């Protein structure tokens, strides 16, 4: 099964997709392209983004030396 998503054009060219969107996030969509990817890949990217967000939230009020 495939998922159709929007990604940044620069991330696609670099083969380093970090964020995916189910609909185009901006009215000026020239920076984004619509792609089809495997559902497993889509889930992996979403989970990595969520983990990065949680880590950022955990560390936001801490000094860099205390980051985990």
QUIVENDA-V7843 format. One record per backbone hydrogen bond with DSSP energy under -0.5 kcal/mol. NH is the residue of the N-H (numbers start at 0). CO is the residue of the C=O. E is the energy in kcal/mol with one decimal. If there is no record, write none. Layout:
{{NH;CO;E} {NH;CO;E}}
This chain:
{{2;36;-3.4} {4;2;-0.6} {4;34;-2.5} {5;20;-2.9} {6;32;-2.4} {8;30;-3.3} {11;7;-1.9} {12;8;-2.2} {13;9;-1.8} {14;11;-0.9} {15;10;-2.4} {17;15;-0.5} {20;5;-1.9} {28;26;-1.5} {30;27;-0.7} {31;28;-1.3} {32;6;-2.6} {34;4;-3.0} {36;2;-2.6} {38;0;-1.5} {41;37;-2.1} {42;38;-2.6} {43;39;-2.2} {44;40;-2.3} {45;41;-2.2} {46;42;-2.5} {47;43;-2.2} {48;44;-2.2} {49;45;-2.2} {50;46;-2.3} {51;47;-2.2} {52;48;-2.2} {53;49;-2.5} {54;50;-2.2} {55;51;-2.2} {56;52;-2.5} {57;53;-2.2} {58;54;-1.9} {59;55;-0.9} {61;58;-1.7} {65;62;-2.0} {66;63;-1.1}}
